[in-house]
Amino acid sequence: SEPALFPEQTRLMMQNSDSSTITVEDARLLRGGQVIGVDGDVMGVIGSLLLDPITASPHWVTEDFDDAGYALVPLTGAYRDGQSLRVPFTGAQVSAAPERGHVDALTPDDEQVLRNYYVQVRARGTDQR
């Protein structure tokens, strides 16, 4: 069910929940832009978009938290809003993700750990902070 505080953002993200609408061309426009959570809060700055090695389509984004380091966020359910990227997670959820540091590529094992975490977060719902 949709959280009562931000139903419009949740609706837009759920429309994109099964795939990423972010393209390789978006990478140029997004780099250095803001990552905005489902609650409307700015979570950090967009670093790199990590590409799937087989399809060459973006699947993950690195996010720079001012002093708190880096996080990896899946692009599934995310969408570009100008030079910002809106993701279906809160800052607290992204901050709690398993740490992988600043990487340019994910190993299959790292990707599986992160994917499992974000699947569990989405299963609990976006209102969990």
C-alpha positions in Angstrom: 0.0 0.0 0.0 1.1 3.6 -0.6 2.5 5.6 2.3 0.1 8.4 3.2 2.8 11.1 3.3 4.0 10.9 -0.3 1.5 9.0 -2.5 2.3 10.8 -5.8 6.0 10.0 -5.7 5.2 6.4 -4.7 2.7 6.1 -7.6 5.3 7.3 -10.1 8.0 5.0 -8.8 5.6 2.0 -8.7 4.8 2.6 -12.4 8.5 2.1 -13.0 9.0 -0.7 -10.4 9.8 -3.5 -12.7 12.4 -1.8 -14.9 14.7 1.1 -15.1 13.8 4.0 -17.3 17.3 5.3 -17.0 19.4 5.1 -20.1 23.1 5.4 -20.9 22.3 8.8 -22.4 20.9 9.9 -19.0 24.2 9.3 -17.4 25.7 12.5 -18.9 22.7 14.5 -17.6 22.5 13.0 -14.2 26.2 12.9 -13.1 26.6 15.4 -10.3 22.8 15.8 -9.8 20.9 15.0 -6.7 19.5 11.7 -5.6 16.0 12.3 -4.1 14.3 9.8 -2.0 10.6 8.7 -2.1 10.0 11.1 0.8 11.2 14.0 -1.2 14.4 14.5 0.8 17.7 15.0 -1.0 19.9 12.1 -0.1 23.2 12.8 -1.9 24.9 13.4 -5.2 24.9 11.1 -8.2 28.3 9.6 -9.0 28.5 6.9 -11.6 25.9 4.8 -13.3 27.1 1.2 -13.2 26.2 -0.8 -16.4 25.1 -4.4 -16.7 28.1 -6.1 -18.3 25.8 -8.1 -20.7 23.2 -5.5 -21.8 25.3 -2.3 -21.2 22.2 -0.7 -19.6 22.5 1.1 -16.3 21.4 -1.0 -13.3 23.0 0.8 -10.3 24.0 4.3 -9.3 26.7 5.4 -6.9 25.6 8.0 -4.5 27.9 10.3 -2.5 26.7 11.2 0.9 28.6 14.4 1.9 30.7 13.1 4.7 29.2 9.6 5.1 30.8 7.9 2.1 29.2 6.2 -0.8 26.1 4.0 -1.3 24.9 1.9 -4.2 21.3 2.3 -5.2 19.5 0.1 -7.8 17.9 1.9 -10.7 14.9 -0.4 -10.8 11.9 1.9 -10.1 14.0 5.0 -10.3 13.3 7.8 -12.8 15.1 11.0 -14.0 13.5 14.3 -13.0 15.5 16.9 -14.8 19.1 16.6 -13.5 17.9 14.7 -10.4 17.3 11.0 -9.9 14.2 10.0 -7.9 14.5 6.6 -6.2 11.9 4.5 -4.4 13.8 4.5 -1.1 14.4 6.8 1.8 17.8 8.1 2.8 17.8 5.9 5.9 17.1 2.8 3.8 20.0 3.7 1.5 22.3 4.5 4.4 21.6 1.1 5.9 22.4 -0.8 2.7 25.4 -3.2 2.9 28.6 -1.2 2.3 30.6 -1.7 -0.9 32.6 1.5 -0.9 33.1 3.5 -4.1 33.2 1.0 -7.0 33.1 1.2 -10.7 31.8 -2.3 -11.1 30.0 -4.9 -8.9 31.0 -8.5 -8.5 28.1 -10.9 -9.0 28.3 -11.7 -5.2 28.2 -8.0 -4.2 25.3 -7.4 -6.6 23.4 -10.3 -5.1 23.9 -9.0 -1.5 22.7 -5.5 -2.5 19.8 -6.8 -4.5 18.7 -9.0 -1.6 18.8 -6.0 0.8 16.8 -3.7 -1.5 14.2 -6.5 -2.3 13.6 -6.9 1.4 13.3 -3.1 1.9 10.7 -2.9 -0.9 8.8 -5.8 0.5 8.5 -4.0 3.9 7.3 -0.8 2.0 8.7 2.6 1.4 7.2 4.0 4.7 9.9 2.1 6.7 12.6 4.6 7.7 
